[in-house]
Amino acid sequence: MNTKLHAICDSQGRPLTFFATAGQVSDYIGARALPSSLPNVDWLLGDHGHDADWLRDALKDKGIEPCIPSRKSRSNPVKYDKRRCKRRNRIEIMFGRLKDWRRVATRYDRCPKVFLSAIALAATVMFWL
């Protein structure tokens, strides 16, 4: 059983929203749920896996500036703020803190609802610490 966890976190690396997809599913599928669940923000940091023109357009329609590096296979690379993109380490630190919880790191739970509830419990504790 393989699961890919998608998360939205604030500027301090505190988790706000989670959703899971099957592990073999592309990041584009997970990104389709992203614009509808975003809070009011000025800009959004994303990974190379979220580099899609439709996602950039959806973010701009909501008034959000995307800071997503281009994929290597893109013929015309999109410019982005490299200094701002260095803050992505906060997202990685958030995932690292989640993996401190053994139940989340090893994915003991077979049912996706139970797995997401364990993640929600860990995120709640992380948010307040």
SULMO-V464961 format. One record per run of one state. SS is the DSSP state (h for helix, s for strand, l for the rest). FROM is the first residue (numbers start at 1). TO is the last residue. If there is no record, write none. Layout:
ss:SS from:FROM to:TO
ss:SS from:FROM to:TO
This chain:
ss:l from:1 to:2
ss:s from:3 to:9
ss:l from:10 to:14
ss:s from:15 to:22
ss:l from:23 to:26
ss:h from:27 to:32
ss:l from:33 to:34
ss:h from:35 to:37
ss:l from:38 to:42
ss:s from:43 to:46
ss:l from:47 to:47
ss:h from:48 to:50
ss:l from:51 to:52
ss:h from:53 to:61
ss:l from:62 to:64
ss:s from:65 to:68
ss:l from:69 to:81
ss:h from:82 to:99
ss:l from:100 to:101
ss:h from:102 to:106
ss:l from:107 to:111
ss:h from:112 to:128
ss:l from:129 to:129
